[in-house]
Amino acid sequence: MRIALVLLAVAVAVYVVVRLLQRRLVAAAGDDAVARTPTPPDPGAEEAYRRAVRERAERQRRGVAAPEQPPSPAAEPTVVVEPEVFGHDRDFGTCHEAFVVESTSRPVDVIAAVRRANARFMLVDELGIEHPDGAALDVAFDAHEGPDDLYTPNYAADPKITPEGIEGYLDCKGGIEPAMGATLRRVLLEELSRLDRPARVRPRADG
């Protein structure tokens, strides 16, 4: 009788421990899912922001001179993009194409911001003009006069998490004209500013 009671107590204890472990696993999975999900933007603010970006790009493409402020749907945070990002690397005679974002925002939100910037990077030409869309860029290619075709980035790598921060890379064959680099930095600044959290962008140590 005593052995049966001991076995019953052990079985109950094992059951309780298993249930507690299951609850912790479920909670951890839920927390992980939340950490992997970017903060959803307000649809109205998102559309207004995209429209402002397209309109400014169209004005820039048409050469309309006007004092403009970067479209900002949120309060202006402290975001610093170092001038060396997309700038000339004197040591290697190329340009800094890889960058690292250090931010207090969630990594998933920083990744989403860099991805948005990547899409806009591909619409920036060597003259520093950000075109509103692919169709406008095609028109610019056709209208360009010169010995060489109008240059735009080759591709933008998907951002990744590293011990230093979120790393991005834009392949420009090692050559970025100053006007192009300035526009690329502005694009990155605008997209990170939308997170409304402090951030700093610097060149990757070997990039």
C-alpha positions as CSV (number, residue, x, y, z in Angstrom):
1,M,0.0,0.0,0.0
2,R,2.8,2.4,0.9
3,I,4.6,1.6,-2.4
4,A,1.5,2.4,-4.3
5,L,1.1,5.7,-2.6
6,V,4.7,6.6,-3.4
7,L,4.3,5.7,-7.0
8,L,1.1,7.7,-7.2
9,A,2.9,10.7,-5.7
10,V,5.8,10.4,-8.2
11,A,3.4,10.1,-11.1
12,V,1.5,13.3,-10.0
13,A,4.8,15.2,-9.6
14,V,6.0,14.1,-13.1
15,Y,2.6,15.2,-14.6
16,V,2.9,18.6,-12.9
17,V,6.4,19.1,-14.1
18,V,5.6,18.1,-17.7
19,R,2.6,20.5,-17.7
20,L,4.7,23.4,-16.5
21,L,7.3,22.7,-19.1
22,Q,4.7,22.6,-21.8
23,R,3.3,26.0,-20.7
24,R,6.7,27.5,-20.7
25,L,7.4,26.2,-24.2
26,V,4.1,27.6,-25.5
27,A,4.8,31.0,-23.9
28,A,8.4,31.1,-25.3
29,A,7.0,30.2,-28.8
30,G,4.6,33.1,-28.5
31,D,7.3,35.5,-27.4
32,D,9.5,34.3,-30.3
33,A,6.7,34.8,-32.8
34,V,6.1,38.4,-31.5
35,A,9.9,39.1,-31.7
36,R,9.9,37.9,-35.4
37,T,6.9,40.0,-36.4
38,P,7.6,43.6,-37.5
39,T,5.5,46.4,-36.0
40,P,2.7,46.9,-38.5
41,P,2.6,50.5,-39.9
42,D,-0.6,52.6,-39.8
43,P,-2.1,52.1,-43.3
44,G,-3.0,55.7,-43.7
45,A,0.4,57.0,-42.6
46,E,2.2,54.5,-44.7
47,E,0.3,55.5,-47.9
48,A,0.9,59.2,-47.1
49,Y,4.6,58.6,-46.6
50,R,5.0,56.6,-49.8
51,R,3.1,59.2,-51.8
52,A,5.3,62.0,-50.4
53,V,8.4,60.0,-51.4
54,R,7.1,59.4,-54.9
55,E,6.1,63.0,-55.4
56,R,9.5,64.3,-54.2
57,A,11.2,61.7,-56.5
58,E,9.2,62.9,-59.4
59,R,10.0,66.6,-58.7
60,Q,13.7,65.6,-58.5
61,R,13.5,63.7,-61.7
62,R,11.9,66.7,-63.5
63,G,14.5,69.1,-62.1
64,V,12.0,71.1,-60.1
65,A,14.0,73.2,-57.7
66,A,12.3,73.7,-54.4
67,P,13.4,73.6,-50.7
68,E,12.2,70.3,-49.4
69,Q,12.2,68.5,-46.1
70,P,12.4,64.7,-45.9
71,P,8.8,63.3,-45.5
72,S,8.5,62.3,-41.9
73,P,5.4,60.5,-40.6
74,A,6.7,60.3,-37.1
75,A,8.5,62.5,-34.5
76,E,12.1,63.2,-35.5
77,P,14.3,60.8,-33.5
78,T,18.1,60.8,-33.2
79,V,19.3,58.9,-36.3
80,V,22.9,59.4,-37.5
81,V,24.2,58.0,-40.8
82,E,27.9,58.5,-40.8
83,P,29.2,60.3,-44.0
84,E,31.5,57.4,-44.7
85,V,28.6,55.2,-45.4
86,F,28.4,54.8,-49.2
87,G,31.5,57.1,-49.2
88,H,35.0,56.6,-50.6
89,D,37.3,54.2,-48.9
90,R,40.8,55.8,-49.2
91,D,42.6,52.7,-48.0
92,F,41.2,50.4,-50.7
93,G,40.3,52.9,-53.4
94,T,36.7,51.7,-53.5
95,C,33.5,52.7,-51.7
96,H,31.9,51.6,-48.4
97,E,29.1,49.4,-49.7
98,A,28.4,47.5,-46.5
99,F,27.0,49.1,-43.4
100,V,25.9,48.3,-39.9
101,V,22.9,49.7,-38.1
102,E,23.1,50.0,-34.3
103,S,19.6,50.8,-32.9
104,T,17.5,50.5,-29.8
105,S,14.6,49.3,-32.0
106,R,13.8,45.6,-32.2
107,P,16.0,43.8,-34.8
108,V,13.0,42.8,-36.8
109,D,11.9,46.4,-37.1
110,V,15.4,47.5,-38.2
111,I,15.5,44.7,-40.8
112,A,12.1,45.9,-42.1
113,A,13.4,49.5,-42.4
114,V,16.5,48.4,-44.2
115,R,14.4,46.3,-46.6
116,R,12.3,49.4,-47.4
117,A,15.5,51.3,-48.0
118,N,16.8,48.6,-50.2
119,A,13.8,48.9,-52.5
120,R,14.4,52.6,-52.8
121,F,18.2,52.2,-53.3
122,M,17.5,50.3,-56.5
123,L,15.7,53.4,-57.9
124,V,18.7,55.8,-57.3
125,D,20.9,56.5,-60.2
126,E,24.5,57.7,-60.4
127,L,23.4,61.3,-60.6
128,G,21.8,61.1,-57.2
129,I,18.3,61.1,-58.5
130,E,15.8,58.8,-56.8
131,H,13.1,57.8,-59.3
132,P,9.5,57.3,-58.2
133,D,9.2,53.8,-59.7
134,G,10.7,51.4,-62.2
135,A,8.8,52.9,-65.1
136,A,10.3,56.3,-64.5
137,L,13.8,54.7,-64.2
138,D,13.3,53.1,-67.5
139,V,12.4,56.4,-69.1
140,A,15.6,57.9,-67.5
141,F,17.7,55.1,-69.0
142,D,16.3,55.7,-72.5
143,A,16.8,59.5,-72.2
144,H,20.3,59.3,-70.8
145,E,23.0,60.7,-73.1
146,G,26.6,59.7,-72.7
147,P,29.2,57.1,-73.6
148,D,28.0,54.8,-70.9
149,D,24.5,53.7,-69.7
150,L,23.0,55.4,-66.7
151,Y,24.2,53.4,-63.6
152,T,22.1,52.1,-60.7
153,P,23.0,49.6,-58.0
154,N,23.4,46.0,-59.1
155,Y,21.5,44.5,-56.1
156,A,20.8,45.0,-52.4
157,A,21.5,42.1,-50.1
158,D,18.9,41.2,-47.5
159,P,19.8,42.6,-44.1
160,K,21.1,40.2,-41.5
161,I,21.7,40.1,-37.8
162,T,25.3,40.2,-36.6
163,P,26.9,40.7,-33.2
164,E,27.6,44.4,-34.2
165,G,24.0,45.1,-35.3
166,I,21.9,44.8,-38.5
167,E,24.2,44.6,-41.5
168,G,23.2,45.7,-45.0
169,Y,25.0,45.7,-48.3
170,L,24.5,47.4,-51.6
171,D,26.5,46.2,-54.6
172,C,27.6,49.1,-56.7
173,K,30.8,47.5,-58.2
174,G,32.8,49.4,-55.7
175,G,32.0,52.8,-57.2
176,I,29.5,55.3,-55.8
177,E,29.4,58.8,-57.1
178,P,29.2,61.5,-54.3
179,A,25.7,62.6,-55.4
180,M,24.5,59.0,-55.5
181,G,26.0,58.3,-52.0
182,A,24.3,61.4,-50.6
183,T,20.9,60.2,-51.8
184,L,21.5,56.7,-50.5
185,R,22.3,58.0,-47.1
186,R,19.2,60.2,-47.1
187,V,17.0,57.2,-48.0
188,L,18.5,55.1,-45.2
189,L,18.1,58.0,-42.7
190,E,14.4,58.5,-43.7
191,E,13.5,54.8,-43.4
192,L,15.3,54.4,-40.0
193,S,13.7,57.7,-38.7
194,R,10.3,56.1,-39.2
195,L,11.1,53.7,-36.3
196,D,11.2,56.8,-34.0
197,R,14.1,55.3,-32.0
198,P,17.8,56.3,-31.8
199,A,20.0,54.7,-34.3
200,R,23.5,55.0,-35.8
201,V,24.7,53.7,-39.1
202,R,28.4,53.2,-39.8
203,P,30.4,51.4,-42.5
204,R,31.2,47.8,-41.8
205,A,34.8,47.5,-40.6
206,D,35.9,45.6,-43.8
207,G,33.3,47.0,-46.1
